[in-house]
Amino acid sequence: MEYTDLSVRELQQGYRAKDFSVSEVVRAYLDKIEKENPTLNAYLEVFDGAFEYAKEADALFLEKGDRAPSLTGIPVAVKDNILIKGRIASSASKMLENHVAPYDATVIKKLREENALCIGRTNMDEFAMGSSTEHSAFGPTRNPHDPERVPGGSSGGSASAVAGKMAPVALGSETCGSIRQPASLCGLVGFKPTYGAVSRSGLIAMGSSLDQIGPLSRTVNDAELVFNIIRGYDELDATSLPAYEPVSAKNKRIGVPRAFIKDASPEVQQLFEGNLKKLEKEGYEIVDIEFPSAPYALAAYYIVMPAEVSTNLARLDGVRYGHHAPGEDLLDEYKKSRMEGFGKETRRRIILGTHILSSGYYDAYYARATALRGALAKDLEKAFESVSYIATPTTPNVAFKLGEKADPLSMYLEDVFAAPANLTGIPAISVSAGTIATDGKDLPIGIQFMSPKRSDKSLFDVARTLLGETNT
């Protein structure tokens, strides 16, 4: 038995049946990390204290058995922009290279309450700005299915850790598909909750009206388990939903916006259609729908997001927070600190966002993008009057090679199918749709399902049906 092959549910069952110990599982994961991480660069840091935790967890199982907290003995990888008290939280940036978190993010508090082991912090695109995890100040992360290719981003480190069997489950965050996109390229389940269902307290902000924390896992059941633990109202987050009442699917109709998905590669579209046929055999009805504003969602995103980035990162000036570089005067110190502290992509988005919000351009860009968010929400509301789900490919292509998309625009286009869910706050899930043979490798690709706000549970149901999982 390879312990690193087991899902969270299987680990839970094995611990309670005394088939193996937490110490054995933790040792197996640390050995796997030691072997694979030098190549994949999924972890920026593996935390000390894992063996002490394992001994305590084994003793807890002996004492309480089935009454032990639900995540006892479960290693969880955590994206480097989620605060863990006493640990570095750098957001993969030189600007925060030595920043030690003064408190736990709310999601970490909830994991601790269930006795999870936060095993390490994972690599990411700097301040979550990217779709490939090539924009980390600490080197790119690689895809376990082909180390010459990207794992996706910005939660690529978390995805690579789970796909590379260096963790059974991980936390990521997404502003525009940064959980779903790497899940697609690494063959995982990636879930973006309804905006506000999971607290953002302790998440280093990129785009505050877009950001959301969610799980990456190898099974739908594991993703749902973690989501149910980390969700809930939090008074520390002003955008937290005051009461989360799950909404059930009203029918088994899946809408497909054909005009929107035409830009996916032919191989991706063929695999997508094959998965829809599987769902038809399971009793789902597939219908074509109109989603006229969808093609413009990505353009709106790349106006709203940089504007929020420029605001959120203004505090990191080398004086109040972040990397400090001495200069001839205060202005020179600001310039040098931010030039040295921020990477190229981060600087690009800060400059773009500052321009968008400047006098004379706000109405031309930001106000129009905000109006388009409203149009997207109305189009989705209309579509969901007749269907319970909307399906698209998660990404237009399989994982690309490192360095292949040096042009920023070609990189941004990888997010085309992800943008509507983030701009409107609806939940979305990506699950593996199969693999496509490319350059002698079988590379995974995902299918995405979106549903109305608060209907998160329904997404797990349709995803389980597609993958043939049972809800046990």
C-alpha positions in Angstrom: 0.0 0.0 0.0 1.3 3.5 -0.9 -0.1 5.8 1.7 0.4 8.8 -0.6 -2.1 7.2 -3.1 -4.9 7.4 -0.6 -7.7 10.0 -0.5 -8.6 11.9 2.6 -11.6 9.7 3.1 -9.4 6.5 2.8 -6.9 7.9 5.3 -9.7 8.7 7.7 -11.0 5.1 7.4 -7.6 3.6 7.7 -6.7 5.5 10.9 -10.0 4.5 12.6 -9.6 0.9 11.5 -6.0 1.0 12.8 -4.8 -0.2 9.4 -1.9 2.2 9.7 -0.7 5.1 11.9 -0.5 8.8 11.3 3.3 8.5 11.9 3.6 6.1 8.9 1.5 8.4 6.6 3.4 11.6 7.6 6.7 9.8 7.0 5.6 8.7 3.6 4.5 12.2 2.6 7.8 13.7 3.9 9.8 11.1 1.9 7.7 11.9 -1.2 8.3 15.6 -0.8 12.0 15.1 -0.4 12.1 13.0 -3.6 9.8 15.1 -5.8 10.0 18.7 -4.7 13.5 19.5 -5.9 12.1 18.9 -9.5 8.6 20.2 -9.1 9.2 23.1 -6.7 5.7 22.8 -5.4 6.6 23.7 -1.8 8.5 26.8 -0.8 8.8 25.5 2.7 7.9 22.2 4.5 7.1 23.0 8.2 9.0 21.4 11.1 7.1 19.7 13.8 5.4 17.1 11.6 6.6 14.1 13.6 5.6 15.6 16.9 2.2 16.2 15.5 2.0 12.6 14.2 2.8 11.1 17.6 0.1 13.3 19.2 -2.4 12.3 16.6 -1.7 8.6 17.0 -2.2 9.1 20.8 -5.5 10.9 20.1 -6.8 8.0 18.0 -5.9 5.6 20.8 -7.7 7.8 23.3 -10.8 8.9 21.3 -11.0 6.5 18.3 -13.9 7.6 16.0 -14.4 10.7 18.2 -11.1 12.3 17.1 -11.6 15.5 15.0 -12.3 14.8 11.4 -9.0 15.9 9.9 -6.8 14.3 12.5 -3.7 12.9 10.7 -4.5 14.6 7.4 -1.7 16.7 5.8 -2.9 19.8 4.1 -0.7 22.0 1.8 -1.4 25.7 2.0 -0.9 28.4 -0.6 1.7 30.9 0.3 -0.8 33.8 0.5 -2.8 32.3 3.3 -1.6 33.3 6.8 -0.4 30.7 9.2 0.7 32.2 12.6 4.4 32.2 13.1 5.2 31.1 9.5 6.4 33.1 6.6 3.6 34.2 4.2 5.5 35.8 1.3 2.9 35.5 -1.5 5.9 34.2 -3.5 7.3 37.7 -3.6 10.6 39.3 -2.6 8.5 42.1 -1.3 7.3 39.9 1.6 10.1 37.4 1.6 10.6 37.6 5.4 7.1 38.4 6.4 6.0 36.3 9.4 2.2 35.9 9.8 1.1 37.5 13.1 -2.2 35.5 13.2 -4.0 32.5 11.5 -6.3 33.1 8.6 -9.9 32.0 9.5 -9.6 29.0 7.2 -6.5 27.9 9.1 -8.3 28.3 12.4 -11.0 26.0 11.1 -8.5 23.4 9.9 -6.8 23.5 13.2 -10.1 23.0 15.0 -10.4 19.7 13.1 -6.7 18.9 13.9 -5.4 19.0 10.4 -1.6 19.1 9.8 -0.6 22.1 7.8 2.5 20.5 6.2 3.9 23.3 4.2 3.4 26.4 2.1 3.2 26.1 -1.6 4.5 28.1 -4.5 2.4 30.5 -6.5 2.5 33.3 -9.0 3.6 36.4 -7.2 0.6 37.9 -5.3 -1.5 35.4 -7.3 -0.9 37.3 -10.6 -0.5 34.6 -13.3 -1.9 31.5 -14.9 1.2 29.3 -14.8 3.2 29.7 -11.5 6.1 31.0 -13.6 5.8 34.4 -12.0 7.1 33.3 -8.6 10.1 35.1 -7.1 11.4 31.7 -6.1 11.3 29.9 -9.4 8.6 28.2 -11.4 6.6 25.2 -10.3 6.4 22.2 -12.7 3.5 19.9 -13.7 3.9 16.3 -12.3 2.4 14.9 -15.6 5.3 16.5 -17.6 7.9 18.6 -15.7 8.6 20.6 -18.9 5.1 22.1 -18.6 3.4 24.4 -16.3 0.9 23.2 -13.6 -1.3 26.3 -14.1 -1.7 29.1 -11.7 -1.8 31.0 -9.6 -2.3 28.0 -7.2 0.1 25.9 -9.2 2.1 24.9 -6.2 -0.9 23.5 -4.4 -2.0 21.7 -7.6 1.4 20.2 -8.2 1.7 19.1 -4.5 -1.7 17.2 -4.7 -1.1 15.8 -8.3 2.4 14.8 -7.4 1.1 13.0 -4.3 3.0 15.3 -1.9 -0.3 16.1 -0.1 -3.8 14.5 -0.2 -5.5 17.9 -0.3 -4.5 21.6 -0.5 -5.9 25.1 -0.1 -5.6 27.5 -3.0 -7.1 30.8 -3.8 -8.5 32.2 -7.0 -9.3 35.6 -8.5 -9.9 34.3 -12.0 -9.8 30.5 -12.1 -6.6 30.2 -10.1 -7.9 27.0 -8.5 -9.9 25.6 -11.4 -7.3 26.2 -14.1 -4.4 24.4 -12.3 -6.9 21.6 -11.4 -7.6 21.2 -15.1 -4.0 21.1 -16.1 -3.0 18.7 -13.3 -6.0 16.4 -13.5 -7.6 17.3 -10.1 -10.8 18.5 -8.6 -10.7 22.3 -8.0 -13.6 24.1 -6.3 -14.3 27.9 -6.2 -17.1 28.5 -3.6 -19.8 31.1 -3.8 -18.2 34.5 -3.1 -18.5 35.1 0.7 -19.1 31.5 1.6 -15.5 31.1 2.8 -13.8 33.9 4.8 -11.1 35.9 3.2 -9.7 37.0 6.6 -6.0 36.2 6.5 -5.8 35.9 2.7 -3.3 38.4 1.2 -5.5 40.4 -1.1 -5.2 40.6 -4.8 -8.6 41.6 -6.1 -10.9 41.9 -3.0 -14.2 41.7 -4.9 -13.0 38.6 -6.8 -10.7 36.6 -4.4 -12.0 33.3 -2.8 -10.3 30.4 -1.0 -11.1 26.9 -2.0 -9.8 23.3 -2.0 -7.8 21.2 -4.5 -8.0 17.4 -4.2 -8.0 14.2 -6.1 -11.6 13.3 -5.3 -14.9 15.3 -5.2 -15.7 13.9 -1.7 -12.4 15.3 -0.4 -13.1 18.8 -1.9 -16.6 18.8 -0.4 -15.3 17.7 3.0 -12.7 20.5 3.2 -15.2 23.1 1.9 -17.7 22.2 4.6 -15.0 22.7 7.2 -13.7 26.0 6.0 -17.0 27.7 5.0 -19.2 29.8 7.3 -19.8 33.3 8.4 -16.9 35.3 9.8 -17.3 38.7 11.4 -13.7 39.5 10.5 -14.6 39.5 6.8 -17.1 42.2 5.7 -18.0 40.3 2.6 -18.8 37.1 4.4 -22.3 35.7 3.8 -24.3 36.2 7.1 -26.1 32.9 6.7 -25.1 30.1 4.3 -28.2 28.2 3.3 -27.4 25.7 0.5 -29.7 25.8 -2.5 -30.5 22.5 -4.2 -30.6 22.0 -8.0 -34.1 22.5 -9.3 -33.6 20.1 -12.3 -30.9 18.1 -14.0 -30.6 20.4 -17.0 -27.1 21.5 -18.1 -26.8 24.5 -20.3 -23.9 24.8 -22.8 -23.1 28.2 -24.3 -21.8 26.9 -27.7 -20.8 30.3 -29.1 -18.6 30.9 -26.0 -16.6 27.6 -26.0 -15.8 27.6 -29.7 -12.3 28.9 -29.0 -11.2 25.8 -27.1 -9.0 23.5 -29.1 -10.7 20.8 -31.2 -9.3 18.1 -28.9 -10.6 19.8 -25.8 -14.0 20.3 -27.4 -14.2 16.6 -28.4 -13.4 15.5 -24.8 -15.9 18.0 -23.5 -18.7 16.6 -25.7 -17.8 13.0 -24.6 -18.3 14.0 -21.0 -21.6 15.6 -21.7 -22.7 12.3 -23.3 -21.7 10.5 -20.1 -23.9 12.8 -18.1 -26.8 12.3 -20.5 -26.6 8.5 -19.8 -26.9 9.4 -16.1 -30.2 11.2 -16.6 -29.0 14.8 -17.2 -30.4 16.8 -20.0 -28.0 18.8 -22.2 -29.4 22.0 -23.8 -27.9 24.9 -25.7 -28.1 28.3 -24.1 -27.4 31.9 -24.9 -24.7 33.7 -22.9 -24.1 36.8 -25.0 -21.9 38.7 -22.5 -19.6 35.8 -21.8 -16.9 36.6 -24.4 -16.4 40.0 -22.9 -15.9 38.8 -19.3 -12.2 38.4 -19.6 -11.8 42.0 -20.9 -13.9 43.2 -17.9 -11.8 41.1 -15.5 -8.5 42.6 -16.8 -9.8 46.1 -16.0 -11.4 45.4 -12.6 -8.6 43.2 -11.3 -5.6 45.6 -12.0 -7.6 48.4 -10.4 -8.1 46.5 -7.2 -4.4 45.3 -7.4 -3.1 48.8 -7.5 -5.2 49.7 -4.5 -4.4 46.6 -2.4 -0.6 46.7 -3.1 -0.2 50.4 -2.4 0.6 49.7 1.2 3.7 47.7 0.2 6.0 50.7 -0.3 9.1 49.6 1.7 8.3 52.1 4.4 5.1 50.9 6.0 5.4 47.3 4.8 7.6 45.1 2.7 11.1 45.1 1.3 13.0 48.3 1.9 15.8 49.6 -0.3 17.7 52.8 0.8 17.6 55.8 -1.6 18.7 59.4 -1.9 15.3 60.7 -0.7 11.8 59.3 0.2 10.6 59.2 -3.4 13.8 57.3 -4.4 13.3 54.8 -1.6 9.7 54.2 -2.8 10.9 53.6 -6.3 13.8 51.3 -5.5 11.8 49.3 -2.9 9.0 48.6 -5.2 11.2 47.9 -8.2 13.3 45.4 -6.3 10.4 43.9 -4.3 7.9 43.4 -7.1 8.3 41.1 -10.2 7.7 42.2 -13.7 4.1 40.9 -14.0 3.1 42.5 -10.7 4.5 45.8 -11.7 2.7 45.6 -15.0 -0.7 45.1 -13.3 -0.1 47.9 -10.7 0.7 50.4 -13.5 -2.3 49.3 -15.6 -4.6 49.5 -12.5 -3.3 52.9 -11.6 -3.9 54.1 -15.1 -7.4 52.7 -15.1 -8.3 54.5 -11.9 -6.7 57.8 -12.9 -8.7 61.0 -13.7 -10.0 60.9 -17.2 -9.9 57.1 -17.6 -12.1 55.9 -14.7 -15.3 56.3 -16.6 -13.9 55.1 -19.8 -12.6 51.8 -18.3 -13.5 50.9 -14.7 -17.1 52.2 -14.8 -17.8 50.4 -18.1 -16.2 47.1 -16.7 -18.4 47.4 -13.6 -21.5 47.8 -15.8 -20.4 44.7 -17.7 -20.3 42.7 -14.5 -23.9 43.6 -14.0 -24.7 42.4 -17.6 -22.9 39.1 -16.9 -25.0 38.6 -13.8 -28.2 39.3 -15.6 -27.3 36.9 -18.4 -26.5 34.2 -15.9 -29.7 34.8 -14.0 -31.7 34.4 -17.2 -29.9 31.2 -18.1 -30.4 29.7 -14.6 -34.1 30.2 -15.0 -34.2 27.1 -17.2 -31.0 25.1 -16.2 -29.3 24.3 -13.0 -25.8 24.1 -14.4 -23.7 25.7 -17.1 -20.9 23.6 -18.5 -17.8 24.7 -20.4 -14.2 23.4 -20.8 -12.1 24.7 -17.8 -9.3 25.7 -20.0 -9.0 26.1 -23.8 -5.9 23.9 -24.0 -3.8 21.4 -22.2 -0.8 22.6 -20.1 1.7 24.6 -22.1 5.5 24.4 -21.8 7.4 26.6 -19.5 8.3 29.8 -21.2 5.9 29.1 -24.1 3.6 32.0 -23.4 6.0 34.8 -22.7 3.5 37.3 -24.3 1.2 38.5 -21.5 -1.9 38.5 -23.8 -1.6 34.9 -24.7 -1.2 34.0 -21.0 -4.3 36.1 -20.1 -6.4 34.2 -22.7 -6.0 31.0 -20.7 -8.5 32.4 -18.2 -11.3 32.9 -20.7 -13.7 30.3 -19.4 -13.0 31.1 -15.7 -13.8 34.8 -15.6 -17.6 34.8 -15.5 -17.8 32.9 -12.2 -15.4 35.2 -10.4 -16.9 38.4 -11.8 -20.4 37.4 -10.6 -19.5 35.5 -7.4 -21.2 32.2 -8.4 -19.7 28.8 -7.5 -17.8 26.7 -10.0 -16.0 23.4 -10.0 -13.5 21.8 -12.3 -13.1 18.0 -12.6 -10.9 15.9 -14.8 -12.5 15.3 -18.2 -9.8 12.8 -19.3 -6.4 13.2 -21.1 -5.2 14.3 -24.5 -2.0 12.7 -26.0 0.5 15.5 -26.6 4.2 15.1 -27.5 4.2 11.6 -26.2 2.5 12.4 -22.9 -1.1 12.0 -21.7 -2.0 15.4 -20.4 -5.1 16.0 -18.4 -7.8 18.6 -19.1 -10.9 19.6 -17.1 -14.6 20.2 -17.5 -16.2 23.1 -15.6 -19.6 23.4 -14.1 -21.1 26.6 -12.8 -24.3 27.0 -10.8 -26.3 29.9 -9.1 -25.0 31.5 -5.9 -25.2 29.3 -2.8 -25.8 26.1 -4.8 -22.3 24.8 -4.1 -23.6 21.4 -2.9 -25.2 20.8 -6.3 -21.9 21.2 -8.0 -20.4 18.4 -5.9 -23.4 16.2 -6.9 -23.0 16.6 -10.7 -19.2 16.2 -10.4 -19.5 13.0 -8.4 -21.9 11.6 -11.0 -19.4 12.3 -13.8 -16.5 10.8 -12.0 -18.5 7.8 -10.7 -17.9 8.6 -7.0 -20.4 7.6 -4.3 -21.2 10.1 -1.5 -20.1 7.9 1.4 
